[in-house]
Amino acid sequence: MKIELYRTILCPRCLFVSRTLKKIVAHAPHLELETIEVATNLIRSYQAGIKSVPTIKIGRATLTGLILTPRMIRHFIEQHLPEDTSR
């Protein structure tokens, strides 16, 4: 399953979310993380409907917020896992 992280290089919240996602993906071979730098991918970000960073996107679903805890991130990913790869 592909997880997209929309972020900017100067955002400390984005760095925290990026580190959290990398840890999660490292222990889940069925997950793939793509990091999109919003500042250099404006059109793609606009087309994806990104309005703030950090934003995690799985399919059409997004998770965004000023404070994204590891628990919130894990829960969001678990909600979107296919039935055969959960847990």
C-alpha positions as CSV (number, residue, x, y, z in Angstrom):
1,M,0.0,0.0,0.0
2,K,1.3,3.4,-0.9
3,I,1.5,6.2,1.6
4,E,2.2,9.8,0.4
5,L,3.6,12.4,2.7
6,Y,3.3,16.0,1.6
7,R,5.7,18.2,3.4
8,T,8.2,21.1,3.3
9,I,11.8,20.8,4.2
10,L,11.6,23.7,6.7
11,C,8.6,22.4,8.7
12,P,9.6,20.8,12.0
13,R,6.2,19.1,12.3
14,C,6.8,17.6,8.8
15,L,10.2,16.2,10.0
16,F,8.5,14.6,13.0
17,V,5.8,12.9,10.8
18,S,8.4,11.8,8.3
19,R,10.5,10.1,11.0
20,T,7.4,8.4,12.4
21,L,6.3,7.2,9.0
22,K,9.8,5.9,8.2
23,K,9.7,3.8,11.4
24,I,6.3,2.4,10.6
25,V,7.2,1.5,7.0
26,A,10.5,-0.1,8.1
27,H,8.5,-2.7,10.0
28,A,5.8,-3.2,7.4
29,P,7.1,-4.5,4.0
30,H,3.7,-4.1,2.5
31,L,3.8,-0.3,2.9
32,E,5.6,2.1,0.6
33,L,6.3,5.7,1.5
34,E,6.6,8.5,-1.0
35,T,7.6,11.9,0.2
36,I,6.5,14.9,-1.8
37,E,8.2,18.2,-1.3
38,V,5.4,20.7,-1.7
39,A,7.6,23.7,-2.5
40,T,9.0,21.9,-5.6
41,N,5.9,20.1,-6.6
42,L,3.2,22.8,-6.5
43,I,1.1,21.5,-9.4
44,R,1.0,17.9,-8.0
45,S,0.2,19.2,-4.5
46,Y,-2.6,21.4,-5.8
47,Q,-4.0,18.6,-7.9
48,A,-3.9,16.3,-4.8
49,G,-5.9,18.9,-2.9
50,I,-3.1,19.6,-0.4
51,K,-3.9,22.7,1.6
52,S,-1.5,22.4,4.6
53,V,1.5,20.4,5.7
54,P,2.2,17.8,6.9
55,T,-0.5,15.8,5.1
56,I,-0.5,12.0,4.8
57,K,-2.5,10.7,1.9
58,I,-3.6,7.1,1.2
59,G,-5.7,6.8,-1.9
60,R,-8.2,9.6,-1.6
61,A,-8.1,9.8,2.2
62,T,-6.0,12.4,4.0
63,L,-4.7,13.0,7.5
64,T,-3.5,16.5,8.3
65,G,-3.2,18.7,11.4
66,L,-0.9,20.8,13.5
67,I,-0.1,17.9,15.8
68,L,-0.1,14.4,14.3
69,T,0.9,11.9,17.0
70,P,2.4,8.5,16.2
71,R,-0.9,7.0,17.5
72,M,-3.0,9.1,15.1
73,I,-0.7,8.2,12.2
74,R,-0.8,4.4,13.0
75,H,-4.6,4.5,13.4
76,F,-5.0,6.3,10.0
77,I,-2.8,3.7,8.3
78,E,-4.6,0.8,9.9
79,Q,-8.0,2.1,8.8
80,H,-6.8,1.9,5.2
81,L,-5.0,-1.4,5.2
82,P,-6.5,-4.1,3.0
83,E,-8.0,-6.9,5.1
84,D,-5.3,-9.5,4.3
85,T,-2.3,-7.3,5.4
86,S,-3.7,-5.8,8.6
87,R,-1.5,-6.2,11.7
